[in-house]
Amino acid sequence: MPPASKVDVEGVSGGSDSFGNTYESTGDMWQKELGKANPTSKKGWYGKAVVYWDGVDATVDGVLGGFGHVTGVDLKESDAFLKQLQADGHLVMSDDSRAVDCGAGIGRITEGLLTKMFKK
C-alpha cells in the first residue's frame, strides 16, 4: 500500500488514505468515513466489528486472537517495567497509591498485576 497523504494537517486541502480513498478536506474525510458508521450496516465500522466479534470466542484466547498464552509474559514484562520505573524514580509508591489501567485490553494486567501492587 502507498503511504497515506495527510489530511489532518492545517493548511492541507485534501489527500488520500492507505486504501486509495481521496478526500477534498479533513471534513470531507470524516463525513465520508462517519457515513459508513451506521451500526446496522455490515459495511460500516460498527457493523464490521459486530460481524467480527460474533465469530470470536468469548475467552482470553479468543479475544487475543489465539495468543492467550502470552498472558504470563505480559504480566512478567509489565511487572519488570513498573519495577524499572520505581528504580529510576519515575514511580513512587505509597500506602495510598492508585493504579489506572488505560489500556484497550480485557483486564489481564489489571487483574494479574495492578490489583496486587496497588490498593486502589
C-alpha positions, 0 to 999 in steps of 0.5 A: 500500500502507498503511504497515506497523504495527510489530511489532518494537517492545517493548511492541507486541502485534501489527500488520500488514505492507505486504501486509495480513498481521496478526500477534498478536506479533513471534513470531507474525510470524516463525513465520508468515513462517519457515513459508513458508521451506521451500526446496522450496516455490515459495511460500516465500522460498527457493523464490521466489528459486530460481524467480527466479534460474533465469530470470536470466542468469548475467552482470553484466547479468543479475544487475543486472537489465539495468543492467550498464552502470552498472558504470563509474559505480559504480566512478567514484562509489565511487572519488570517495567513498573519495577524499572520505573520505581528504580529510576524514580519515575514511580513512587509508591505509597500506602495510598497509591492508585493504579489506572489501567488505560489500556484497550485490553480485557483486564489481564494486567489489571487483574494479574498485576495492578490489583496486587501492587496497588490498593486502589 
